[in-house]
Every structure is written in C-alpha cells, then in structure tokens.
Amino acid sequence: MPVVTGCVGIVLAGGHGQRLFPGGNPQGKAGVESAGRSFLACVREALAAVAERVIVVTGPGMTLPADGGPLTVVHDTRPAAGPLAALADGLAWVVAGPGAETVVVAAVDLPLITPAVPRWLLRRLAEPGATGACPDWVVPVVDGHRQVLLSALRPTLLPHVRAYLATGRRDPRGLVERLLATDPAVVRLVAGDEVPAGDGQFFDIDRPEDLRRLDGLRSRQGGI
C-alpha cells in the first residue's frame, strides 16, 4: 500500500533502557536484536511503510545500530526528561521542517509493530467526530492502558505538549487526561478491540523477562 501523503513517522529512541541494561548501553533499546534485526530497524520499517519520512529522536552521545536504515536523527534537547519531551522535539522538527500534516509516533521498544496499526490510526485521525471536526490525537486503549507511545497526531498538538511540560509534568498519559478535561474533541480514544493489532504489537520491552517472551510472541505473528 502507498505511504500517506504529508505524514512523518517519529521513532522515540532516547531512553537508555536502564531496567533492561542495569550497567548501561550506548545504543539503549534501539540496538537490541530480535530475529536478526535491531529494534530500531523493526520499528523504522513499520513506520516507513506508512509515512513519507521517518525521523528518530535520540539522546546526545547515543549511537544507533547500522541496520536502522535511512532516517533523520533529532537529538533530545532535554535528555532523560522522558518520551513526552522527546516527542516535543520531534514535533518541533516537523513544524520547522517539512510541515507535515500528520505524525505517527512509536517507541523503539515495540519490535513487533507492523504497518497495520499506524495506518489504521491515521485513518481514524482523518475521521470527523460528532462535532464535525477531526481529532488532533488518536490514542489506542489496550488492556485498559492508553498507549500514547504508539499513536497518531497532528503537529498542531505541539503547543499543548510544550505547555504541559512547562508545568513540570512529563507523563504522557497525564497530558491525555488534561486534554480530555479541557477539550474532549482534541483526543479520540479508540478501544483496543477495534485496533488491528494481532499478538504483541503493543508489547513493549522493559525488562529481561520481556525479551524472553518476545520470541514466543513473534512466532505467533508468523515469524515477522
């Protein structure tokens, strides 16, 4: 299927994965391998099938695996401030650069992602709601959790992200709560059973035991 015109993919790869690598790792989770490919390669490939361009937001001094493919690197301006601050840096690059209309974002520790989910989220982003307006952010809810780090949004959300970070808070789900409270039309929550996920596409790798589960989930996906 063709890529979505005017869409940029953002891979968030700034975390060092301290729960996964207690002693540290210069590549963080981006360089972890599964089925012979790095996590970064897995996520980039899924987003590149949907977006015209893919960028990766990573921390200063971090190295990226060689199989990550062609992408633009954006460095965190607030290292160790978490994924929401990294998302702000990615959105700022989009606004200042290509001026894309839509963004699909994915954390680098989602190695089982396929293009089906970001493509579906982008379709939902383009659907008008009850007020006739399209949302600015589509967030899937899987097993009761709002999966902010695999979602579709518009670059116009950047001022909201910056304003929230300016309060000293940096939890992505807290931003969703604030937006829902102030203007519910901005965020569209989509139920997990509507998402064409399949086994493991929202499975994030945080601990060594998650890595041990990964091979089993991958085999149920058909070895992708």
N, C-alpha and C positions, 0 to 999 in steps of 0.2 A: 504494500500500500504506500502511496506517496506521503511525504512529510507534510506537516501542517504549515502552511504559509504564515510567516510572521511569528513563528514560535521559537523560543530559545529554551534549551534544556540546561538546568543548573544541577551539577553534582556537588553535594556538600561533603568535602573530604578533609576538613581541617582538624578533626579530632585525633588525638594520639592513641586512642583505644587503651587507656590505662587499665581497665578491668580485664582486657584481653592480653595485654602485654605489660605486666607489672614492672618490668625493667625498662620499658620504653621501646619504641620502634620508630626509626626516622620516616618510614612510609605510612605509619599509622595503619588503619584498616584498609586503606587503598591498595596496599601491596599484598594482602592476604590472598592466597591462591585457593581456588576450588575448581576441580575438574580441569586443571592445567591453565586456568586463566585467573588474572588478578580480579579482585572485587571491582576495582575501577573499570577494567575492561568490560565486565559483565553489565554494570550499570550504564556506562557510556554507550554501549552497543544498543541497549534498550531505548535510551533517550534519542540516540541518533537516528533511529528508525522512525521517529515521530517529529523531531524538531529540526529546523533548518541549520541550527548551530548549537553546539554543546560547549559549555564552559565548566570548569571545575574551580571551586573556591577551596583553597587550602592555606595552611599556616606558613608563615615565613620560615625558611630553613627546612621545610619538609620536602622530601623527594617523592617523585611519582614513578610507578612502575612503567617500564618501557612499552608494555603492550597496551597502554591506556588509549592509544590511537590519537588522531588529530583533534586537539581541543585547545581552547584558550584558557590560560591559568590566571586566576584572580586571587591575589593574596589577601588574607584576613587583615583588616585594619585594627581589629580588636582580638588578637589571638587569645584563645582559652575562654572567650566570652560565650561560647556555645553556638548551636546551629542557627538560632534566630539572628544573631549578629552576622553570621556568615551569609545567611540569606539576604540580609540588608545590603551587604557588599555586592552580592551577585546581582540583585535588582538594580543597584546604583550603576553597575557596569552596563546593564541592559538599557537603562534610561539614558545614560550618557553616550552610548554607542549606537547599536543597530536600531534602537527604538522599536523593539518588537511589541506586538500586541498582546501576546500571551506567553506564559512561562510554565514549564513543568519542572518540578523540583523533586529530587530523590537523594536520600542519604546514600553514601558509598557502601554502607554495611547492609544493603539489600541485594545480595548477589543473585537471588532467584527471580528478580523482576524481569518481565517480558514487556514488549511494546503494548500489549493489550490494555494494561491498566492506565498508563499515561494517555493513550489515545482516547480511552473511554472518558477519563476525567476532563480532557479538553472538550469533548463533545458536550459534556454536562455544563461546562463553563460557558458555552455558547447558547444554552437554552434559557429563554426568558422565564422568570418566575411569575408569581401571582400578580406582582405589580407591573409586569411587562418589561422589567429590566433584567439583564443578565447579572449573575453574581460576580464579585471580584475574586472570590476564592472558593474552590471546591475541595472539601476535606472529607475523605472517606472515614467511616467509623467501623472499625473491625474489632470484634470481640469486646465491644464497649469502649474501645480506645480510639481517640481522634488521631488519625495517622497524618499528622501535619507534614512529616518529612517524606511523604510521597503524595503530592497534591498538585493541583493546577491553579494558577492565579494570574492576575494581571499586574504589570509593573506599577499601575496606579496605586497599588497597595503599599508602596514604599513609604510614603509619609506616615501611615498608620504604624508600620513596623518601627520606624525611627522614633516616633512619639512614645511608643510603648517602651523601647529600650531606654529612652531618656528618663523614664521614671525609676530606673534601676532594676527593673524586672527583665528577665530574658527567657522565660519559659514560653515556648511556642503555644502550648495549649491555653495558657493564660491569656495570650493575645486573642485567640479564638473566642474565649469567653467574653472578653471585653467588647469585641466587635459585635457579637451576638446580642449583647446587652444594650449597645448604643444604636446599632442599625442592623437588624437581623437580615436585611436583604443583601448585605455585603458578603456574608458567608453562607454557602449552601453545604449542609452536611448530607452525605449520601450514605445510606445504610450498607453495611458490609456485604449483605447477601445480594445486593444489586451489582456489586463490583465484580467484573470477570476476572477474579484473582487466581483461582486454582490453588493448589497446595503451595504454601510457602512464599508467595510473592511479597507478603508483608512481614516475613520473618527476618528480623534484624539480628545481627551477630554482636553480642556484647561480651560474652564470657566464653571460656574454653569449652564448656559443655554445649554451647550453641554450635560451635564448629563440629562437634561430634554428631549433632543431629542433622547437620547440613546435607551430608551425603545421602541420607535416607530420604529427605525431602526432595532432593534433586532427582533421585531415581524415580520418585512418584510423578515428577514432572516430565518424565521421558528422557532424562539424561541431559537436559539443556544446560 
